[in-house]
Amino acid sequence: MSRQTDLNTMLNDIAGDLDGFLGASVVDLDTGMSLASISRMNNFDLDVASAYNSEMVKAKFKTIAALNLDSGLEDMLLTLSDQLHLIRMLSNTEFIYVAVSRQGTNLAMLRSVVNRYVNALQN
């Protein structure tokens, strides 16, 4: 299978396994462009989310460098009153972004599902 097919399959599988799934995208960090995306909400613009999330990840990398930390960035969590947003690094140049409803799932389930499919993609 092609990389694009693998990414689309991963996002569809994540969407199917998470109750309360809102949207997800795989993002190129340098450009902020979505490489693949899926949304369950018409007004949830993943291209906009991808671009802004890319800037957040870049800022976190700058913070890590400024603090001379030897640790690598694994993931970032944003909690809203009714949603959870998880950014999980796939490599130094790509990340996956997943948004879910807090009523539909919890943080442990979100991380578990995302990690399972990311690990399968990377192996």
Backbone as XML, in Angstrom:
<?xml version="1.0"?>
<chain id="A" units="angstrom">
  <residue number="1" name="MET">
    <atom name="N" x="0.839" y="-1.197" z="0.000"/>
    <atom name="CA" x="0.000" y="0.000" z="0.000"/>
    <atom name="C" x="0.878" y="1.253" z="0.000"/>
  </residue>
  <residue number="2" name="SER">
    <atom name="N" x="0.312" y="2.339" z="-0.502"/>
    <atom name="CA" x="1.031" y="3.606" z="-0.517"/>
    <atom name="C" x="0.951" y="4.275" z="0.853"/>
  </residue>
  <residue number="3" name="ARG">
    <atom name="N" x="1.848" y="5.193" z="1.083"/>
    <atom name="CA" x="1.845" y="5.937" z="2.352"/>
    <atom name="C" x="0.517" y="6.665" z="2.531"/>
  </residue>
  <residue number="4" name="GLN">
    <atom name="N" x="0.000" y="7.264" z="1.469"/>
    <atom name="CA" x="-1.276" y="7.985" z="1.556"/>
    <atom name="C" x="-2.400" y="7.046" z="1.973"/>
  </residue>
  <residue number="5" name="THR">
    <atom name="N" x="-2.420" y="5.867" z="1.398"/>
    <atom name="CA" x="-3.428" y="4.869" z="1.762"/>
    <atom name="C" x="-3.276" y="4.465" z="3.218"/>
  </residue>
  <residue number="6" name="ASP">
    <atom name="N" x="-2.030" y="4.267" z="3.655"/>
    <atom name="CA" x="-1.773" y="3.907" z="5.057"/>
    <atom name="C" x="-2.278" y="4.991" z="6.010"/>
  </residue>
  <residue number="7" name="LEU">
    <atom name="N" x="-2.025" y="6.257" z="5.675"/>
    <atom name="CA" x="-2.470" y="7.364" z="6.531"/>
    <atom name="C" x="-3.994" y="7.444" z="6.570"/>
  </residue>
  <residue number="8" name="ASN">
    <atom name="N" x="-4.630" y="7.330" z="5.406"/>
    <atom name="CA" x="-6.095" y="7.377" z="5.355"/>
    <atom name="C" x="-6.713" y="6.222" z="6.130"/>
  </residue>
  <residue number="9" name="THR">
    <atom name="N" x="-6.137" y="5.036" z="5.990"/>
    <atom name="CA" x="-6.634" y="3.867" z="6.719"/>
    <atom name="C" x="-6.494" y="4.075" z="8.215"/>
  </residue>
  <residue number="10" name="MET">
    <atom name="N" x="-5.334" y="4.580" z="8.654"/>
    <atom name="CA" x="-5.113" y="4.824" z="10.078"/>
    <atom name="C" x="-6.150" y="5.802" z="10.626"/>
  </residue>
  <residue number="11" name="LEU">
    <atom name="N" x="-6.391" y="6.903" z="9.925"/>
    <atom name="CA" x="-7.349" y="7.895" z="10.408"/>
    <atom name="C" x="-8.765" y="7.328" z="10.452"/>
  </residue>
  <residue number="12" name="ASN">
    <atom name="N" x="-9.140" y="6.565" z="9.452"/>
    <atom name="CA" x="-10.468" y="5.936" z="9.455"/>
    <atom name="C" x="-10.614" y="4.937" z="10.589"/>
  </residue>
  <residue number="13" name="ASP">
    <atom name="N" x="-9.556" y="4.183" z="10.866"/>
    <atom name="CA" x="-9.593" y="3.220" z="11.969"/>
    <atom name="C" x="-9.707" y="3.932" z="13.316"/>
  </residue>
  <residue number="14" name="ILE">
    <atom name="N" x="-8.957" y="5.011" z="13.484"/>
    <atom name="CA" x="-9.043" y="5.797" z="14.721"/>
    <atom name="C" x="-10.460" y="6.347" z="14.882"/>
  </residue>
  <residue number="15" name="ALA">
    <atom name="N" x="-11.006" y="6.894" z="13.805"/>
    <atom name="CA" x="-12.368" y="7.446" z="13.851"/>
    <atom name="C" x="-13.378" y="6.381" z="14.251"/>
  </residue>
  <residue number="16" name="GLY">
    <atom name="N" x="-13.203" y="5.174" z="13.760"/>
    <atom name="CA" x="-14.129" y="4.098" z="14.070"/>
    <atom name="C" x="-14.004" y="3.560" z="15.482"/>
  </residue>
  <residue number="17" name="ASP">
    <atom name="N" x="-12.823" y="3.713" z="16.071"/>
    <atom name="CA" x="-12.571" y="3.157" z="17.407"/>
    <atom name="C" x="-12.814" y="4.136" z="18.549"/>
  </residue>
  <residue number="18" name="LEU">
    <atom name="N" x="-13.026" y="5.397" z="18.250"/>
    <atom name="CA" x="-13.205" y="6.406" z="19.300"/>
    <atom name="C" x="-14.632" y="6.946" z="19.302"/>
  </residue>
  <residue number="19" name="ASP">
    <atom name="N" x="-15.376" y="6.662" z="20.355"/>
    <atom name="CA" x="-16.677" y="7.301" z="20.522"/>
    <atom name="C" x="-16.437" y="8.795" z="20.699"/>
  </residue>
  <residue number="20" name="GLY">
    <atom name="N" x="-17.274" y="9.605" z="20.130"/>
    <atom name="CA" x="-17.120" y="11.047" z="20.251"/>
    <atom name="C" x="-16.077" y="11.630" z="19.317"/>
  </residue>
  <residue number="21" name="PHE">
    <atom name="N" x="-15.634" y="10.854" z="18.330"/>
    <atom name="CA" x="-14.629" y="11.337" z="17.378"/>
    <atom name="C" x="-15.155" y="12.563" z="16.638"/>
  </residue>
  <residue number="22" name="LEU">
    <atom name="N" x="-14.327" y="13.611" z="16.566"/>
    <atom name="CA" x="-14.696" y="14.832" z="15.849"/>
    <atom name="C" x="-13.908" y="14.998" z="14.558"/>
  </residue>
  <residue number="23" name="GLY">
    <atom name="N" x="-12.600" y="14.788" z="14.634"/>
    <atom name="CA" x="-11.771" y="14.950" z="13.449"/>
    <atom name="C" x="-10.334" y="14.604" z="13.740"/>
  </residue>
  <residue number="24" name="ALA">
    <atom name="N" x="-9.578" y="14.343" z="12.660"/>
    <atom name="CA" x="-8.158" y="14.020" z="12.804"/>
    <atom name="C" x="-7.433" y="14.349" z="11.516"/>
  </residue>
  <residue number="25" name="SER">
    <atom name="N" x="-6.159" y="14.653" z="11.657"/>
    <atom name="CA" x="-5.332" y="14.882" z="10.478"/>
    <atom name="C" x="-3.892" y="14.492" z="10.778"/>
  </residue>
  <residue number="26" name="VAL">
    <atom name="N" x="-3.193" y="14.115" z="9.727"/>
    <atom name="CA" x="-1.747" y="13.927" z="9.783"/>
    <atom name="C" x="-1.166" y="15.161" z="9.118"/>
  </residue>
  <residue number="27" name="VAL">
    <atom name="N" x="-0.209" y="15.804" z="9.804"/>
    <atom name="CA" x="0.235" y="17.131" z="9.393"/>
    <atom name="C" x="1.742" y="17.159" z="9.153"/>
  </residue>
  <residue number="28" name="ASP">
    <atom name="N" x="2.138" y="17.835" z="8.074"/>
    <atom name="CA" x="3.544" y="18.121" z="7.820"/>
    <atom name="C" x="3.922" y="19.335" z="8.662"/>
  </residue>
  <residue number="29" name="LEU">
    <atom name="N" x="4.890" y="19.167" z="9.550"/>
    <atom name="CA" x="5.243" y="20.229" z="10.494"/>
    <atom name="C" x="5.772" y="21.475" z="9.794"/>
  </residue>
  <residue number="30" name="ASP">
    <atom name="N" x="6.606" y="21.311" z="8.782"/>
    <atom name="CA" x="7.221" y="22.466" z="8.126"/>
    <atom name="C" x="6.206" y="23.353" z="7.413"/>
  </residue>
  <residue number="31" name="THR">
    <atom name="N" x="5.263" y="22.742" z="6.717"/>
    <atom name="CA" x="4.302" y="23.520" z="5.924"/>
    <atom name="C" x="2.986" y="23.779" z="6.650"/>
  </residue>
  <residue number="32" name="GLY">
    <atom name="N" x="2.677" y="22.957" z="7.660"/>
    <atom name="CA" x="1.390" y="23.062" z="8.336"/>
    <atom name="C" x="0.245" y="22.490" z="7.523"/>
  </residue>
  <residue number="33" name="MET">
    <atom name="N" x="0.570" y="21.794" z="6.451"/>
    <atom name="CA" x="-0.450" y="21.234" z="5.554"/>
    <atom name="C" x="-0.850" y="19.834" z="6.000"/>
  </residue>
  <residue number="34" name="SER">
    <atom name="N" x="-2.139" y="19.533" z="5.846"/>
    <atom name="CA" x="-2.641" y="18.191" z="6.133"/>
    <atom name="C" x="-2.200" y="17.237" z="5.033"/>
  </residue>
  <residue number="35" name="LEU">
    <atom name="N" x="-1.648" y="16.104" z="5.445"/>
    <atom name="CA" x="-1.287" y="15.054" z="4.497"/>
    <atom name="C" x="-2.454" y="14.095" z="4.301"/>
  </residue>
  <residue number="36" name="ALA">
    <atom name="N" x="-3.298" y="14.012" z="5.324"/>
    <atom name="CA" x="-4.518" y="13.203" z="5.292"/>
    <atom name="C" x="-5.417" y="13.736" z="6.395"/>
  </residue>
  <residue number="37" name="SER">
    <atom name="N" x="-6.725" y="13.657" z="6.201"/>
    <atom name="CA" x="-7.632" y="14.146" z="7.245"/>
    <atom name="C" x="-8.999" y="13.495" z="7.113"/>
  </residue>
  <residue number="38" name="ILE">
    <atom name="N" x="-9.726" y="13.516" z="8.227"/>
    <atom name="CA" x="-11.099" y="13.010" z="8.268"/>
    <atom name="C" x="-11.838" y="13.796" z="9.344"/>
  </residue>
  <residue number="39" name="SER">
    <atom name="N" x="-13.062" y="14.186" z="9.053"/>
    <atom name="CA" x="-13.848" y="14.958" z="10.012"/>
    <atom name="C" x="-15.274" y="14.427" z="10.071"/>
  </residue>
  <residue number="40" name="ARG">
    <atom name="N" x="-15.858" y="14.492" z="11.256"/>
    <atom name="CA" x="-17.261" y="14.117" z="11.443"/>
    <atom name="C" x="-18.142" y="15.361" z="11.600"/>
  </residue>
  <residue number="41" name="MET">
    <atom name="N" x="-17.521" y="16.549" z="11.546"/>
    <atom name="CA" x="-18.253" y="17.807" z="11.719"/>
    <atom name="C" x="-18.043" y="18.680" z="10.487"/>
  </residue>
  <residue number="42" name="ASN">
    <atom name="N" x="-19.119" y="19.211" z="9.941"/>
    <atom name="CA" x="-19.018" y="20.050" z="8.752"/>
    <atom name="C" x="-18.251" y="21.343" z="9.001"/>
  </residue>
  <residue number="43" name="ASN">
    <atom name="N" x="-18.385" y="21.905" z="10.184"/>
    <atom name="CA" x="-17.767" y="23.203" z="10.469"/>
    <atom name="C" x="-16.421" y="23.073" z="11.171"/>
  </residue>
  <residue number="44" name="PHE">
    <atom name="N" x="-15.824" y="21.893" z="11.156"/>
    <atom name="CA" x="-14.538" y="21.653" z="11.807"/>
    <atom name="C" x="-13.466" y="21.653" z="10.719"/>
  </residue>
  <residue number="45" name="ASP">
    <atom name="N" x="-12.823" y="22.806" z="10.509"/>
    <atom name="CA" x="-11.869" y="22.985" z="9.413"/>
    <atom name="C" x="-10.500" y="22.450" z="9.818"/>
  </residue>
  <residue number="46" name="LEU">
    <atom name="N" x="-10.194" y="21.253" z="9.373"/>
    <atom name="CA" x="-8.935" y="20.616" z="9.750"/>
    <atom name="C" x="-7.725" y="21.275" z="9.105"/>
  </residue>
  <residue number="47" name="ASP">
    <atom name="N" x="-7.903" y="21.946" z="7.977"/>
    <atom name="CA" x="-6.776" y="22.660" z="7.377"/>
    <atom name="C" x="-6.342" y="23.817" z="8.271"/>
  </residue>
  <residue number="48" name="VAL">
    <atom name="N" x="-7.304" y="24.528" z="8.817"/>
    <atom name="CA" x="-6.993" y="25.627" z="9.745"/>
    <atom name="C" x="-6.369" y="25.072" z="11.021"/>
  </residue>
  <residue number="49" name="ALA">
    <atom name="N" x="-6.977" y="24.025" z="11.574"/>
    <atom name="CA" x="-6.444" y="23.412" z="12.797"/>
    <atom name="C" x="-5.026" y="22.907" z="12.576"/>
  </residue>
  <residue number="50" name="SER">
    <atom name="N" x="-4.772" y="22.295" z="11.432"/>
    <atom name="CA" x="-3.441" y="21.760" z="11.134"/>
    <atom name="C" x="-2.397" y="22.866" z="11.104"/>
  </residue>
  <residue number="51" name="ALA">
    <atom name="N" x="-2.723" y="23.966" z="10.458"/>
    <atom name="CA" x="-1.778" y="25.080" z="10.355"/>
    <atom name="C" x="-1.456" y="25.667" z="11.727"/>
  </residue>
  <residue number="52" name="TYR">
    <atom name="N" x="-2.468" y="25.922" z="12.534"/>
    <atom name="CA" x="-2.232" y="26.498" z="13.858"/>
    <atom name="C" x="-1.556" y="25.510" z="14.803"/>
  </residue>
  <residue number="53" name="ASN">
    <atom name="N" x="-1.933" y="24.238" z="14.720"/>
    <atom name="CA" x="-1.282" y="23.235" z="15.563"/>
    <atom name="C" x="0.185" y="23.079" z="15.196"/>
  </residue>
  <residue number="54" name="SER">
    <atom name="N" x="0.503" y="23.228" z="13.927"/>
    <atom name="CA" x="1.893" y="23.180" z="13.490"/>
    <atom name="C" x="2.708" y="24.286" z="14.160"/>
  </residue>
  <residue number="55" name="GLU">
    <atom name="N" x="2.136" y="25.468" z="14.256"/>
    <atom name="CA" x="2.832" y="26.580" z="14.919"/>
    <atom name="C" x="3.030" y="26.298" z="16.410"/>
  </residue>
  <residue number="56" name="MET">
    <atom name="N" x="2.042" y="25.658" z="17.034"/>
    <atom name="CA" x="2.176" y="25.293" z="18.454"/>
    <atom name="C" x="3.308" y="24.295" z="18.662"/>
  </residue>
  <residue number="57" name="VAL">
    <atom name="N" x="3.381" y="23.296" z="17.797"/>
    <atom name="CA" x="4.431" y="22.283" z="17.917"/>
    <atom name="C" x="5.801" y="22.925" z="17.702"/>
  </residue>
  <residue number="58" name="LYS">
    <atom name="N" x="5.916" y="23.799" z="16.707"/>
    <atom name="CA" x="7.184" y="24.494" z="16.470"/>
    <atom name="C" x="7.592" y="25.308" z="17.694"/>
  </residue>
  <residue number="59" name="ALA">
    <atom name="N" x="6.634" y="25.979" z="18.319"/>
    <atom name="CA" x="6.922" y="26.763" z="19.526"/>
    <atom name="C" x="7.398" y="25.866" z="20.659"/>
  </residue>
  <residue number="60" name="LYS">
    <atom name="N" x="6.816" y="24.689" z="20.798"/>
    <atom name="CA" x="7.238" y="23.760" z="21.846"/>
    <atom name="C" x="8.654" y="23.262" z="21.586"/>
  </residue>
  <residue number="61" name="PHE">
    <atom name="N" x="8.999" y="22.988" z="20.330"/>
    <atom name="CA" x="10.372" y="22.592" z="20.000"/>
    <atom name="C" x="11.358" y="23.712" z="20.354"/>
  </residue>
  <residue number="62" name="LYS">
    <atom name="N" x="10.975" y="24.966" z="20.094"/>
    <atom name="CA" x="11.837" y="26.098" z="20.454"/>
    <atom name="C" x="12.004" y="26.187" z="21.967"/>
  </residue>
  <residue number="63" name="THR">
    <atom name="N" x="10.929" y="25.940" z="22.705"/>
    <atom name="CA" x="10.994" y="25.957" z="24.170"/>
    <atom name="C" x="11.926" y="24.872" z="24.680"/>
  </residue>
  <residue number="64" name="ILE">
    <atom name="N" x="11.806" y="23.678" z="24.132"/>
    <atom name="CA" x="12.671" y="22.565" z="24.537"/>
    <atom name="C" x="14.133" y="22.917" z="24.275"/>
  </residue>
  <residue number="65" name="ALA">
    <atom name="N" x="14.418" y="23.506" z="23.119"/>
    <atom name="CA" x="15.786" y="23.904" z="22.786"/>
    <atom name="C" x="16.278" y="25.015" z="23.711"/>
  </residue>
  <residue number="66" name="ALA">
    <atom name="N" x="15.428" y="26.006" z="23.990"/>
    <atom name="CA" x="15.823" y="27.124" z="24.852"/>
    <atom name="C" x="16.139" y="26.669" z="26.271"/>
  </residue>
  <residue number="67" name="LEU">
    <atom name="N" x="15.480" y="25.621" z="26.711"/>
    <atom name="CA" x="15.711" y="25.089" z="28.054"/>
    <atom name="C" x="16.809" y="24.031" z="28.083"/>
  </residue>
  <residue number="68" name="ASN">
    <atom name="N" x="17.425" y="23.784" z="26.926"/>
    <atom name="CA" x="18.490" y="22.783" z="26.807"/>
    <atom name="C" x="18.059" y="21.416" z="27.324"/>
  </residue>
  <residue number="69" name="LEU">
    <atom name="N" x="16.829" y="21.032" z="27.013"/>
    <atom name="CA" x="16.331" y="19.729" z="27.441"/>
    <atom name="C" x="16.774" y="18.658" z="26.453"/>
  </residue>
  <residue number="70" name="ASP">
    <atom name="N" x="17.121" y="17.497" z="26.971"/>
    <atom name="CA" x="17.530" y="16.381" z="26.123"/>
    <atom name="C" x="16.352" y="15.492" z="25.741"/>
  </residue>
  <residue number="71" name="SER">
    <atom name="N" x="15.182" y="15.813" z="26.211"/>
    <atom name="CA" x="13.997" y="15.000" z="25.949"/>
    <atom name="C" x="13.390" y="15.345" z="24.597"/>
  </residue>
  <residue number="72" name="GLY">
    <atom name="N" x="12.769" y="14.339" z="23.987"/>
    <atom name="CA" x="12.058" y="14.559" z="22.741"/>
    <atom name="C" x="10.579" y="14.765" z="23.013"/>
  </residue>
  <residue number="73" name="LEU">
    <atom name="N" x="9.926" y="15.479" z="22.136"/>
    <atom name="CA" x="8.494" y="15.733" z="22.258"/>
    <atom name="C" x="7.720" y="14.505" z="21.796"/>
  </residue>
  <residue number="74" name="GLU">
    <atom name="N" x="6.864" y="13.965" z="22.657"/>
    <atom name="CA" x="6.032" y="12.813" z="22.305"/>
    <atom name="C" x="4.628" y="13.243" z="21.924"/>
  </residue>
  <residue number="75" name="ASP">
    <atom name="N" x="3.980" y="13.993" z="22.820"/>
    <atom name="CA" x="2.629" y="14.446" z="22.503"/>
    <atom name="C" x="2.300" y="15.715" z="23.263"/>
  </residue>
  <residue number="76" name="MET">
    <atom name="N" x="1.207" y="16.348" z="22.846"/>
    <atom name="CA" x="0.692" y="17.550" z="23.493"/>
    <atom name="C" x="-0.814" y="17.374" z="23.634"/>
  </residue>
  <residue number="77" name="LEU">
    <atom name="N" x="-1.331" y="17.761" z="24.784"/>
    <atom name="CA" x="-2.761" y="17.634" z="25.044"/>
    <atom name="C" x="-3.357" y="19.008" z="25.292"/>
  </residue>
  <residue number="78" name="LEU">
    <atom name="N" x="-4.485" y="19.268" z="24.640"/>
    <atom name="CA" x="-5.243" y="20.490" z="24.887"/>
    <atom name="C" x="-6.617" y="20.070" z="25.361"/>
  </residue>
  <residue number="79" name="THR">
    <atom name="N" x="-7.018" y="20.583" z="26.498"/>
    <atom name="CA" x="-8.335" y="20.246" z="27.031"/>
    <atom name="C" x="-9.236" y="21.470" z="26.944"/>
  </residue>
  <residue number="80" name="LEU">
    <atom name="N" x="-10.370" y="21.291" z="26.312"/>
    <atom name="CA" x="-11.404" y="22.311" z="26.244"/>
    <atom name="C" x="-12.538" y="21.866" z="27.154"/>
  </residue>
  <residue number="81" name="SER">
    <atom name="N" x="-13.485" y="22.728" z="27.396"/>
    <atom name="CA" x="-14.572" y="22.364" z="28.306"/>
    <atom name="C" x="-15.358" y="21.154" z="27.814"/>
  </residue>
  <residue number="82" name="ASP">
    <atom name="N" x="-15.438" y="20.970" z="26.497"/>
    <atom name="CA" x="-16.214" y="19.848" z="25.964"/>
    <atom name="C" x="-15.443" y="18.956" z="24.989"/>
  </residue>
  <residue number="83" name="GLN">
    <atom name="N" x="-14.143" y="19.216" z="24.820"/>
    <atom name="CA" x="-13.348" y="18.444" z="23.862"/>
    <atom name="C" x="-11.953" y="18.159" z="24.398"/>
  </residue>
  <residue number="84" name="LEU">
    <atom name="N" x="-11.343" y="17.096" z="23.858"/>
    <atom name="CA" x="-9.934" y="16.788" z="24.073"/>
    <atom name="C" x="-9.251" y="16.820" z="22.710"/>
  </residue>
  <residue number="85" name="HIS">
    <atom name="N" x="-8.086" y="17.462" z="22.636"/>
    <atom name="CA" x="-7.310" y="17.521" z="21.401"/>
    <atom name="C" x="-5.928" y="16.965" z="21.711"/>
  </residue>
  <residue number="86" name="LEU">
    <atom name="N" x="-5.518" y="15.935" z="20.977"/>
    <atom name="CA" x="-4.222" y="15.298" z="21.181"/>
    <atom name="C" x="-3.374" y="15.468" z="19.934"/>
  </residue>
  <residue number="87" name="ILE">
    <atom name="N" x="-2.152" y="15.933" z="20.139"/>
    <atom name="CA" x="-1.159" y="16.017" z="19.072"/>
    <atom name="C" x="-0.075" y="15.011" z="19.427"/>
  </residue>
  <residue number="88" name="ARG">
    <atom name="N" x="0.160" y="14.051" z="18.542"/>
    <atom name="CA" x="1.140" y="12.983" z="18.794"/>
    <atom name="C" x="2.156" y="13.003" z="17.661"/>
  </residue>
  <residue number="89" name="MET">
    <atom name="N" x="3.424" y="13.146" z="18.005"/>
    <atom name="CA" x="4.471" y="13.189" z="16.993"/>
    <atom name="C" x="4.601" y="11.828" z="16.314"/>
  </residue>
  <residue number="90" name="LEU">
    <atom name="N" x="4.691" y="11.845" z="14.992"/>
    <atom name="CA" x="4.969" y="10.637" z="14.217"/>
    <atom name="C" x="6.454" y="10.558" z="13.892"/>
  </residue>
  <residue number="91" name="SER">
    <atom name="N" x="7.067" y="11.717" z="13.710"/>
    <atom name="CA" x="8.500" y="11.851" z="13.435"/>
    <atom name="C" x="8.865" y="13.289" z="13.787"/>
  </residue>
  <residue number="92" name="ASN">
    <atom name="N" x="10.074" y="13.703" z="13.457"/>
    <atom name="CA" x="10.451" y="15.097" z="13.708"/>
    <atom name="C" x="9.776" y="16.059" z="12.741"/>
  </residue>
  <residue number="93" name="THR">
    <atom name="N" x="9.144" y="15.523" z="11.706"/>
    <atom name="CA" x="8.548" y="16.387" z="10.687"/>
    <atom name="C" x="7.050" y="16.175" z="10.480"/>
  </residue>
  <residue number="94" name="GLU">
    <atom name="N" x="6.451" y="15.218" z="11.196"/>
    <atom name="CA" x="5.024" y="14.946" z="11.039"/>
    <atom name="C" x="4.377" y="14.660" z="12.384"/>
  </residue>
  <residue number="95" name="PHE">
    <atom name="N" x="3.099" y="15.030" z="12.488"/>
    <atom name="CA" x="2.338" y="14.684" z="13.685"/>
    <atom name="C" x="0.904" y="14.346" z="13.302"/>
  </residue>
  <residue number="96" name="ILE">
    <atom name="N" x="0.246" y="13.641" z="14.216"/>
    <atom name="CA" x="-1.176" y="13.360" z="14.064"/>
    <atom name="C" x="-1.919" y="14.207" z="15.085"/>
  </residue>
  <residue number="97" name="TYR">
    <atom name="N" x="-3.025" y="14.753" z="14.664"/>
    <atom name="CA" x="-3.886" y="15.575" z="15.516"/>
    <atom name="C" x="-5.252" y="14.912" z="15.560"/>
  </residue>
  <residue number="98" name="VAL">
    <atom name="N" x="-5.755" y="14.656" z="16.764"/>
    <atom name="CA" x="-7.059" y="14.011" z="16.923"/>
    <atom name="C" x="-7.893" y="14.814" z="17.917"/>
  </residue>
  <residue number="99" name="ALA">
    <atom name="N" x="-9.135" y="15.106" z="17.557"/>
    <atom name="CA" x="-10.064" y="15.817" z="18.436"/>
    <atom name="C" x="-11.271" y="14.930" z="18.713"/>
  </residue>
  <residue number="100" name="VAL">
    <atom name="N" x="-11.669" y="14.873" z="19.985"/>
    <atom name="CA" x="-12.824" y="14.068" z="20.401"/>
    <atom name="C" x="-13.681" y="14.867" z="21.375"/>
  </residue>
  <residue number="101" name="SER">
    <atom name="N" x="-14.922" y="14.459" z="21.493"/>
    <atom name="CA" x="-15.827" y="15.015" z="22.494"/>
    <atom name="C" x="-15.507" y="14.395" z="23.845"/>
  </residue>
  <residue number="102" name="ARG">
    <atom name="N" x="-15.473" y="15.204" z="24.888"/>
    <atom name="CA" x="-15.211" y="14.681" z="26.234"/>
    <atom name="C" x="-16.356" y="13.808" z="26.725"/>
  </residue>
  <residue number="103" name="GLN">
    <atom name="N" x="-17.552" y="14.018" z="26.199"/>
    <atom name="CA" x="-18.683" y="13.178" z="26.588"/>
    <atom name="C" x="-18.591" y="11.794" z="25.964"/>
  </residue>
  <residue number="104" name="GLY">
    <atom name="N" x="-17.879" y="11.678" z="24.851"/>
    <atom name="CA" x="-17.804" y="10.418" z="24.140"/>
    <atom name="C" x="-16.657" y="9.522" z="24.547"/>
  </residue>
  <residue number="105" name="THR">
    <atom name="N" x="-15.567" y="10.114" z="25.008"/>
    <atom name="CA" x="-14.391" y="9.315" z="25.364"/>
    <atom name="C" x="-13.605" y="10.025" z="26.455"/>
  </residue>
  <residue number="106" name="ASN">
    <atom name="N" x="-12.553" y="9.373" z="26.926"/>
    <atom name="CA" x="-11.700" y="9.975" z="27.954"/>
    <atom name="C" x="-10.257" y="9.978" z="27.469"/>
  </residue>
  <residue number="107" name="LEU">
    <atom name="N" x="-9.394" y="10.636" z="28.220"/>
    <atom name="CA" x="-8.001" y="10.793" z="27.818"/>
    <atom name="C" x="-7.288" y="9.455" z="27.666"/>
  </residue>
  <residue number="108" name="ALA">
    <atom name="N" x="-7.521" y="8.537" z="28.588"/>
    <atom name="CA" x="-6.848" y="7.234" z="28.519"/>
    <atom name="C" x="-7.226" y="6.493" z="27.239"/>
  </residue>
  <residue number="109" name="MET">
    <atom name="N" x="-8.495" y="6.507" z="26.891"/>
    <atom name="CA" x="-8.940" y="5.832" z="25.673"/>
    <atom name="C" x="-8.379" y="6.530" z="24.438"/>
  </residue>
  <residue number="110" name="LEU">
    <atom name="N" x="-8.405" y="7.849" z="24.431"/>
    <atom name="CA" x="-7.867" y="8.612" z="23.306"/>
    <atom name="C" x="-6.405" y="8.256" z="23.068"/>
  </residue>
  <residue number="111" name="ARG">
    <atom name="N" x="-5.601" y="8.316" z="24.110"/>
    <atom name="CA" x="-4.170" y="8.002" z="23.963"/>
    <atom name="C" x="-3.952" y="6.550" z="23.555"/>
  </residue>
  <residue number="112" name="SER">
    <atom name="N" x="-4.700" y="5.649" z="24.150"/>
    <atom name="CA" x="-4.550" y="4.229" z="23.843"/>
    <atom name="C" x="-4.824" y="3.943" z="22.368"/>
  </residue>
  <residue number="113" name="VAL">
    <atom name="N" x="-5.923" y="4.461" z="21.858"/>
    <atom name="CA" x="-6.284" y="4.218" z="20.459"/>
    <atom name="C" x="-5.266" y="4.859" z="19.519"/>
  </residue>
  <residue number="114" name="VAL">
    <atom name="N" x="-4.913" y="6.114" z="19.763"/>
    <atom name="CA" x="-3.952" y="6.799" z="18.893"/>
    <atom name="C" x="-2.609" y="6.073" z="18.916"/>
  </residue>
  <residue number="115" name="ASN">
    <atom name="N" x="-2.114" y="5.730" z="20.094"/>
    <atom name="CA" x="-0.822" y="5.045" z="20.182"/>
    <atom name="C" x="-0.841" y="3.700" z="19.466"/>
  </residue>
  <residue number="116" name="ARG">
    <atom name="N" x="-1.932" y="2.957" z="19.590"/>
    <atom name="CA" x="-2.027" y="1.652" z="18.926"/>
    <atom name="C" x="-1.854" y="1.796" z="17.415"/>
  </residue>
  <residue number="117" name="TYR">
    <atom name="N" x="-2.551" y="2.747" z="16.823"/>
    <atom name="CA" x="-2.477" y="2.894" z="15.371"/>
    <atom name="C" x="-1.183" y="3.559" z="14.915"/>
  </residue>
  <residue number="118" name="VAL">
    <atom name="N" x="-0.653" y="4.475" z="15.694"/>
    <atom name="CA" x="0.633" y="5.081" z="15.348"/>
    <atom name="C" x="1.730" y="4.019" z="15.392"/>
  </residue>
  <residue number="119" name="ASN">
    <atom name="N" x="1.739" y="3.198" z="16.434"/>
    <atom name="CA" x="2.747" y="2.139" z="16.529"/>
    <atom name="C" x="2.631" y="1.157" z="15.373"/>
  </residue>
  <residue number="120" name="ALA">
    <atom name="N" x="1.415" y="0.813" z="14.983"/>
    <atom name="CA" x="1.217" y="-0.094" z="13.849"/>
    <atom name="C" x="1.714" y="0.542" z="12.549"/>
  </residue>
  <residue number="121" name="LEU">
    <atom name="N" x="1.489" y="1.841" z="12.380"/>
    <atom name="CA" x="1.943" y="2.546" z="11.182"/>
    <atom name="C" x="3.462" y="2.570" z="11.108"/>
  </residue>
  <residue number="122" name="GLN">
    <atom name="N" x="4.110" y="2.751" z="12.250"/>
    <atom name="CA" x="5.561" y="2.884" z="12.283"/>
    <atom name="C" x="6.291" y="1.548" z="12.214"/>
  </residue>
  <residue number="123" name="ASN">
    <atom name="N" x="5.582" y="0.449" z="12.379"/>
    <atom name="CA" x="6.229" y="-0.878" z="12.323"/>
    <atom name="C" x="5.999" y="-1.577" z="11.014"/>
  </residue>
</chain>
